[in-house]
Amino acid sequence: MNSLHAQTRANLEDFFSGVSIKPVINEKYFFAEDCEGSTTLPCLTTKEVKNFRFGPVELTNGGEHGIDDIPYNKLSLLFSDKAHTKLVGLILRIEKRSEAKMIGKYVASKYGTAKILSPVPKPDAKGKILGYPAELYTNAKQSIIVADNYTVIDGKASFSTDLFIVNNEVKVSDPGADNTVANRVIMTYKTIN
């Protein structure tokens, strides 16, 4: 089995092709969460994304206005267990407009025609676009959701992208729930606007 080394930019797409991610997740900058909010799954999260890329898009630390900017780019690796042994998905939050746009274009070019979960909202009376348009790409094993976030932060228009990649078979961790994580995320964006 291949392995990834932190000295090179690990391609997040490779995480789902049998590559060992253990060298990457043992780094000191990941922190554990018992329940990632939008998926309910245990995860390891980092804001240190400079060692990663998604396809040809190299990720950088920080936010739209620099390395110390908040909100900032972050990566959450999703697992089916709290011991973090079985990777079942990831969430990549991109706060830098240029990186977010490049990832959106790359996903569209690689994964084909998307199903629109929610369209790009029309500008309001002041010309601002507010909302959460999202697209869905699926194959037999996984669902990829690309959700753009048009918001206002401190009175200024803000743009970011959330990229979800989740195994289609994984169930939410809520006791008694029978819903898949992919369906939970899809339904969130179908009803959000």
Buried (B, 14 or more C-beta within 10 A) or exposed (E): EEEBEBEEBBBBBEBBEEBEBEBBBEEEEBEEBEEBEBBBBBBBBBBBBBBBBBBEBBBBBBBBEEEEBEBBBBBBBBBBEBEBEEBBBBBBBBBBEEBBBBBBEBBBEEBEEBEEBBEBBEEEEEEEBBBBBBBBBBEEEBBBBBBBBBBEEEEEEBBBBBBBBBBBEBBBBEEEEEEBBBBBBBEBBBEEB
